[in-house]
Amino acid sequence: MHKFPKIASFASACFLAGGVQASPVLLASGTLDQATDLSGLTDKLEGGSADNQLGGIGSGLTYAGGNTFLATPDRGPNAAPYAGGAPIDNTQSYIARIETLKLDLTASAGGALPFTLTTSLDKTTLMYSDSPLTYGTTAGLPSAVPTINTAGKNYFTGRSDGFGPGTSANPADARIDPEAIRMSNDGKTAFVSDEYGPYVYQIDLATGQRVKTFTLPTNLDIANLSSNGATEISGNTSGRVANKGMEGLAITPDGKTLVGFMQSPLIQDGGDGGRANRIVTIDIATGTTHEFAYDNKIGSKNYNSSEIVALNDHQFLVLERDGKGLGDGSSAVVKQIWGVDLTGAQDVTLLTGEIALLAKAPTKKLFLDIESALLAMGVPATQIPAKLEGMTFGADVITAGVVYHTLYIANDNDFIPDVAGPNRFYVFGFTDADLAASGFAPYVAQDIHVTPEPGSLVLMAIGALGLMLATVRRRRSRVAVAAETIA
């Protein structure tokens, strides 16, 4: 029987009960290492790279049922300077897109890890608006208008000069920096959050058309826009920090509420490097929003937040990290997932400043130290991706008679695989016992999209009692792999 490596640094996953030491496992890891996607684009970007370049797909990752996942790259290549690119931070007219992936877990007999992860790219969907957008006009650079634009199809791009008059919340801005993606409860659309506005858009998965823009609280906006991040920061006294807007996005299991997460504190709350961050909830049906405080501090330092997922309608996992590791030419130090419970938390929309927000911030507890877990598996700190950003729950798996819930984590390689490595995925497993009283019910609304596998259903009932039994019944259709014994 395969012996799973214990990860001692994986802290108690029970936020409410506390004191229970979890014993999760690293189930698998894999890469998607190919040069181009399936967009069919043939243009060259301003810096000379192809517009169909595959990269950065770990910026946002979400489960879509079965072995299907959706990923969104960020604003495109801008890590390498190019002639004339300085005024726009070397951003390019890379068309925003959603990549549909197949991530298959299969039992691995005698391997270092209990499962093998096989990856493939299934589809590329380009995002567009049916109404006109404002594109960049920076002198000396090629037109920022995509050549594939047609009447009623105005494609979003990552070029930073693609904005018009008004605040950063103008939905006519062409610029978008997608950082998170979540499936709708009917599986027909996806919600995408962005750093530029910040924006949250609803995108038709069949066509790529933006079908809805959510109005976010005005305290997130900036009034003075610039195509250069440093200039934008210095020109504003409130709102999101340039390139550090809505980095994370969760959806509650009932599919009714989006939960956005800013990458760093707002300027008025301390700005980049500050401690008091904001979580923003959005009622999908009504558009009603609320804000809650979050403490970015780990040890003696404050860290940026990269992603958020919902365990249930009030408890969430937040991915915090430094920028160290593969891609930065250094060694990873902090890549951690923390649990936070918003039960009873006070709305802080009308509050301003670090002190005021921290007084309302719920307590957080460590859920997983990713860096320590990977080090324990022999991955050098220099090879741990610097920008672990995507995170989603996947289908449950069964092995050695134990049901594991899966948590997928992916990296943004900034479109520079020769420096930051390939698009990489890590799959961690944890059990109901690890969660104790916390109540885990992700993707209940999307269960209809998953085909149950006969033979796995009986095992799902093992050890389930009381309310946990009801939760397991809902998960029966989510089981993707059943293996009684792994040699």
Residue pairs with C-beta under 8 A, 6 or more apart in sequence:
1 400
1 485
1 486
1 487
2 110
2 114
2 399
2 400
2 485
2 486
2 487
4 25
4 114
5 25
5 26
5 376
5 377
6 23
6 25
7 23
7 24
7 25
7 26
7 368
7 369
7 372
7 373
7 376
8 372
8 376
9 368
9 369
9 372
9 373
9 376
10 22
10 23
10 24
10 367
10 368
10 369
10 373
10 430
11 21
11 22
11 365
11 366
11 367
11 368
11 369
12 18
12 19
12 20
12 21
12 22
12 365
12 366
13 20
13 22
13 24
13 339
13 367
13 430
13 434
13 435
13 436
13 438
14 20
14 22
14 434
14 435
14 436
14 437
14 438
15 315
15 339
15 340
15 341
15 365
15 438
16 341
16 436
16 437
16 438
17 436
17 437
17 438
18 365
20 433
20 434
20 436
22 430
22 434
23 431
23 434
24 368
24 404
24 428
24 429
24 430
24 431
24 434
25 114
25 404
25 428
25 429
26 113
26 373
26 374
26 377
26 426
26 427
26 428
26 429
27 105
27 113
27 114
27 115
27 397
27 404
27 406
27 427
27 428
27 429
28 105
28 108
28 113
28 114
28 115
28 116
28 117
28 426
28 427
29 113
29 117
29 424
29 425
29 426
29 427
30 103
30 116
30 117
30 118
30 119
30 424
30 425
31 119
31 421
31 422
31 423
31 424
31 425
32 54
32 57
32 101
32 119
32 120
32 121
32 422
32 423
32 425
33 417
33 422
33 423
34 54
34 121
35 53
35 54
36 50
36 52
36 53
36 54
37 52
37 53
37 54
37 97
37 99
37 121
37 124
38 121
38 122
38 123
38 124
39 51
39 52
39 95
39 97
39 124
39 126
40 52
40 124
41 50
41 51
41 52
41 95
41 148
42 50
42 51
42 52
43 50
43 51
43 146
43 147
43 148
44 50
44 51
45 51
45 76
45 77
45 92
45 93
45 94
46 82
46 84
46 85
46 92
46 93
46 141
46 142
46 159
47 77
47 80
47 82
47 85
47 90
47 92
48 82
49 77
49 92
49 415
51 93
51 94
51 95
52 124
53 77
53 94
53 415
54 73
54 99
54 121
54 423
55 73
55 77
55 413
55 414
55 415
55 416
55 417
55 423
56 73
56 74
56 76
56 412
56 413
56 414
56 415
56 423
57 71
57 72
57 73
57 99
57 101
57 390
57 410
57 412
57 423
58 71
58 385
58 387
58 388
58 389
58 390
58 410
58 411
58 412
58 413
58 423
58 424
58 425
59 71
59 72
59 73
59 74
59 178
59 179
59 180
59 389
59 390
59 412
60 71
60 72
60 178
60 179
60 180
60 181
60 192
60 193
60 249
60 307
60 389
60 390
61 69
61 70
61 71
61 181
61 390
61 391
61 392
61 408
61 410
62 69
62 70
62 71
62 181
62 182
62 183
62 190
62 392
63 69
63 183
63 392
63 393
63 394
63 395
63 408
63 442
63 443
63 446
64 70
64 100
64 183
64 187
64 446
64 449
65 187
65 443
65 446
65 449
65 450
66 395
66 449
66 450
66 451
66 480
67 102
67 103
67 104
67 105
67 395
67 480
68 100
68 101
68 102
68 122
69 100
69 101
69 102
69 103
69 392
69 394
69 408
70 98
70 99
70 100
70 101
70 181
70 183
70 190
70 205
71 98
71 99
71 101
71 181
71 390
71 410
72 96
72 97
72 98
72 99
72 178
72 179
72 180
72 181
72 192
73 94
73 97
73 99
73 178
73 412
73 415
74 158
74 177
74 178
74 179
74 195
74 412
75 91
75 94
75 96
75 157
75 158
75 159
75 160
75 175
75 176
75 177
75 178
75 195
75 196
76 91
76 92
76 93
76 94
76 157
76 158
76 415
77 92
77 94
77 414
77 415
77 416
78 85
78 89
78 90
78 91
78 92
78 158
78 414
79 90
79 414
79 415
79 416
79 419
80 90
80 416
81 90
82 90
82 92
84 138
84 140
84 141
85 91
85 92
85 141
86 228
87 138
87 161
87 227
87 228
88 136
88 138
88 141
88 159
88 160
88 161
88 227
88 228
89 160
89 227
89 228
89 229
89 243
91 158
91 159
91 160
91 227
92 157
92 158
92 159
93 136
93 142
93 144
93 145
93 146
93 157
93 158
93 159
94 157
94 158
94 159
95 126
95 127
95 146
95 148
95 155
95 156
95 157
96 126
96 127
96 155
96 156
96 157
96 158
96 176
96 178
97 124
97 125
97 126
97 127
97 208
98 124
98 125
98 127
98 181
98 190
98 192
98 203
98 205
98 208
99 121
99 123
99 124
99 125
100 121
100 122
100 123
100 124
100 125
101 119
101 120
101 121
101 122
102 118
102 119
102 120
102 121
102 122
103 117
103 118
103 119
103 394
103 408
103 425
104 117
104 118
104 119
105 115
105 116
105 117
105 394
105 397
105 406
105 427
105 480
105 481
106 115
106 116
106 118
106 481
107 114
107 115
107 116
107 399
107 481
107 483
107 486
108 114
108 115
108 116
108 486
109 486
109 487
110 487
112 377
113 377
114 399
114 486
115 397
115 399
115 427
115 481
117 425
117 427
119 425
125 203
125 205
125 207
125 208
126 148
126 155
126 208
127 155
127 156
127 176
127 178
127 192
127 201
127 203
127 208
127 209
127 210
128 153
128 154
128 155
128 156
128 208
128 209
128 210
129 154
129 155
129 156
129 209
129 210
130 152
130 153
130 154
130 209
130 210
131 154
131 172
132 154
132 172
133 154
133 156
133 162
133 172
133 173
133 174
134 162
134 163
134 164
134 170
134 172
134 173
134 174
135 143
135 144
135 145
135 157
135 159
135 162
135 174
136 144
136 159
136 160
136 161
136 162
136 174
136 175
136 227
137 144
137 161
138 144
138 161
138 227
144 157
144 159
144 161
144 162
144 174
146 155
146 157
148 155
149 155
154 174
155 174
156 174
156 175
156 176
156 210
157 174
157 175
157 176
158 175
158 176
158 177
159 174
159 175
159 227
160 175
160 196
160 227
160 228
160 229
161 175
161 227
162 173
162 174
162 175
163 170
163 173
163 174
163 175
163 196
163 225
163 227
164 170
164 172
164 173
167 218
167 221
167 222
167 223
167 225
168 196
168 197
168 198
168 221
168 222
168 223
168 225
168 239
168 240
169 197
169 199
169 215
169 216
169 218
169 220
169 221
171 199
171 213
173 196
173 197
175 196
176 194
176 196
176 199
176 201
177 194
177 195
177 196
177 243
177 245
178 192
178 193
178 194
179 193
179 194
179 195
179 245
179 246
179 247
179 248
179 249
179 263
179 389
180 192
180 193
180 246
180 247
180 248
180 249
180 260
180 307
180 308
180 390
181 190
181 191
181 192
181 193
181 249
182 190
182 191
182 249
182 250
182 251
182 258
183 190
183 191
183 251
183 443
183 446
184 190
184 191
184 202
184 251
184 255
185 251
185 254
185 255
185 256
185 445
185 446
186 255
187 205
187 446
187 448
187 449
188 204
188 205
188 206
189 202
189 203
189 204
189 205
189 211
190 202
190 203
190 205
191 200
191 201
191 202
191 203
191 249
191 251
191 258
191 284
192 200
192 201
192 202
192 203
192 249
193 199
193 200
193 245
193 246
193 247
193 248
193 249
193 260
194 200
194 201
194 245
194 246
195 240
195 243
195 244
195 245
195 246
195 247
195 263
196 245
197 216
197 220
197 221
197 240
197 245
197 246
198 216
198 220
198 240
198 245
198 246
198 260
198 262
199 213
199 214
199 216
199 246
200 213
200 214
200 216
200 246
200 249
200 258
200 260
200 282
201 210
201 212
201 213
201 214
202 210
202 211
202 212
202 213
202 214
203 209
203 210
203 211
204 210
204 211
214 258
214 282
214 287
215 287
215 289
216 246
216 260
216 280
216 282
216 289
217 280
217 289
217 291
217 349
219 238
219 239
219 266
219 268
219 291
219 349
219 352
220 239
220 240
220 245
220 246
220 262
220 266
220 278
220 280
221 239
221 240
222 232
222 236
222 238
222 239
222 240
222 242
222 267
223 236
223 238
223 239
224 232
224 235
224 236
225 232
226 232
226 235
226 242
229 242
229 243
230 242
232 242
233 241
233 242
233 267
233 271
233 272
236 267
237 267
237 268
238 266
238 267
238 268
239 266
239 267
239 268
240 246
240 262
240 266
240 267
241 263
241 264
241 265
241 266
241 267
241 271
241 272
244 262
244 263
244 264
244 272
244 304
245 262
245 263
246 260
246 261
246 262
246 263
246 280
247 261
247 262
247 263
247 304
247 305
247 306
247 307
247 389
248 260
248 261
248 263
248 305
248 306
248 307
248 308
248 318
248 319
249 258
249 259
249 260
249 261
249 307
249 308
250 258
250 259
250 260
250 261
250 308
250 309
250 310
250 316
251 257
251 258
251 259
251 310
252 259
252 310
252 312
252 313
253 310
253 312
253 313
253 441
253 442
253 443
253 444
253 445
254 313
254 444
254 445
255 284
255 445
255 446
256 283
256 284
256 285
257 281
257 282
257 283
257 284
257 313
258 281
258 282
258 284
259 279
259 280
259 281
259 282
259 308
259 310
259 316
260 279
260 280
260 281
260 282
260 308
261 277
261 278
261 279
261 280
261 294
261 305
261 307
261 308
261 318
262 277
262 278
262 279
262 280
262 305
263 304
263 305
263 306
264 271
264 272
264 273
264 274
264 277
264 296
264 304
264 305
265 271
265 272
265 274
265 275
265 276
265 277
265 278
265 296
265 354
265 357
266 278
268 352
268 353
269 276
269 277
269 278
269 352
269 353
269 354
269 357
270 276
270 353
270 354
272 304
273 302
274 296
274 302
274 354
275 295
275 296
275 297
275 302
275 354
275 358
276 293
276 294
276 295
276 296
276 353
276 354
276 357
276 358
276 361
277 293
277 294
277 295
277 296
277 305
278 291
278 292
278 293
278 294
278 348
278 357
279 291
279 292
279 293
279 294
279 308
279 316
279 342
280 289
280 290
280 291
281 289
281 290
281 291
281 292
282 288
282 289
283 289
289 349
290 347
290 349
291 347
291 348
291 349
292 342
292 345
292 346
292 347
292 348
292 360
292 362
293 345
293 348
293 351
293 357
293 358
293 360
293 361
293 362
294 305
294 318
294 340
294 361
294 362
294 364
295 358
295 361
295 364
296 302
296 303
296 304
296 305
296 320
297 303
298 320
298 334
298 336
298 338
301 334
303 320
303 321
303 322
303 334
304 320
304 321
304 322
304 323
305 318
305 319
305 320
306 319
306 320
306 321
306 387
306 388
306 389
306 391
307 318
307 319
307 389
307 390
307 391
308 316
308 317
308 318
308 319
308 391
309 316
309 317
309 391
309 392
309 393
309 407
309 442
310 316
310 442
311 317
311 339
311 435
311 438
311 439
311 440
311 441
311 442
312 438
312 439
312 440
312 441
312 442
314 341
314 342
314 343
315 339
315 340
315 341
315 342
315 343
315 438
315 439
316 339
316 340
316 341
316 342
317 337
317 338
317 339
317 367
317 391
317 407
318 337
318 338
318 339
318 340
318 364
319 335
319 336
319 337
319 388
319 389
319 391
319 409
320 334
320 336
320 337
320 338
321 334
321 335
321 336
321 387
321 388
321 389
322 332
322 333
322 334
322 335
322 386
323 386
323 387
324 330
324 331
324 332
324 333
324 334
324 386
325 331
325 332
325 335
325 381
325 382
325 383
325 384
325 385
325 386
326 332
326 382
326 383
326 384
326 385
326 386
326 420
326 421
327 385
327 386
327 387
327 413
327 414
327 416
327 419
327 420
327 421
328 386
330 382
330 386
331 380
331 381
331 382
331 384
332 371
332 381
332 382
332 384
332 385
332 386
333 371
333 381
334 371
335 369
335 370
335 371
335 384
335 388
336 366
336 367
336 368
336 369
336 370
336 371
337 366
337 367
337 368
337 370
337 391
338 364
338 365
338 366
338 367
339 364
339 365
339 366
339 367
339 438
340 362
340 363
340 364
340 365
341 362
341 363
342 362
345 360
345 362
346 360
348 356
348 357
348 360
351 357
351 360
368 407
368 428
370 384
370 388
370 409
370 426
371 381
371 384
373 428
374 384
374 426
375 381
375 384
383 421
385 411
385 413
385 420
385 421
385 424
386 411
386 420
387 411
387 412
387 413
387 414
387 420
388 409
388 410
388 411
389 410
389 411
389 412
390 408
390 409
390 410
390 411
390 412
391 407
391 408
391 409
391 410
392 407
392 408
393 405
393 406
393 407
393 408
393 442
393 443
394 406
394 407
394 408
394 427
394 480
395 406
395 450
395 478
395 479
395 480
395 481
396 403
396 404
396 405
396 406
396 460
396 475
396 478
396 479
396 480
397 403
397 404
397 406
397 429
397 479
397 480
397 481
397 482
397 483
398 404
398 456
398 459
398 460
398 479
398 481
398 482
398 483
398 484
399 481
399 482
399 483
399 484
399 486
400 483
400 484
400 485
400 486
401 459
401 462
401 484
402 431
403 431
403 432
403 459
403 460
403 462
403 472
403 479
404 429
404 430
404 431
405 429
405 430
405 431
405 432
405 440
406 427
406 428
406 429
407 427
407 428
407 429
407 430
408 425
408 426
408 427
409 425
409 426
409 427
409 428
410 423
410 424
410 425
410 426
411 420
411 421
411 423
411 424
413 420
413 421
413 422
413 423
413 424
414 420
417 423
432 440
432 463
432 464
432 468
432 471
432 472
439 467
439 471
440 471
441 471
441 474
443 478
444 474
447 474
447 475
447 477
447 478
448 477
450 477
450 478
450 480
451 477
452 476
452 477
452 479
453 479
453 480
453 482
455 482
456 476
456 479
456 482
457 476
457 479
459 482
460 472
460 473
460 475
460 476
460 479
461 469
461 472
461 473
464 471
464 472
